[in-house]
Amino acid sequence: MNEKTGKLYYSIGEVSQMFEVNASLIRFWEKEFSVIRPKKNKKGNRLFTQKDVDNFRLIYHLVKEKGFTLEGAKKQLREKGEAIEKEAEMLKSLKKIRSFLMDLKAELN
């Protein structure tokens, strides 16, 4: 269970909003990357766990932020998964700090 939201599963719409991408990209990456394996309910709707979201975040970081090809991202995940995970978490923290500082600057002006 996600400690922040209390959710066990996320819908494809929720995941697509988290990363500001189309649901089709999530479905595509699900096929391309074996680390993303959502469960499906009786209707066939995808249910993503927090681990799936974390893996999607790593893939997003490699492909969208660092410019890797899909094959390059797969190779990086195989060879340097833990280091990439730390890098992505650090980047996420830095973005939060930047956002906070920009809000603070706006309040002061």
Secondary structure, DSSP 8 states (H G I E B T S, - for coil): --TTT--S-B-HHHHHHHHT--HHHHHHHHHH-TT---EE-TT--EEB-HHHHHHHHHHHIIIIIS---HHHHHHHHHHHHHHHHHHHHHHHHHHHHHHHHHHHHHHH-
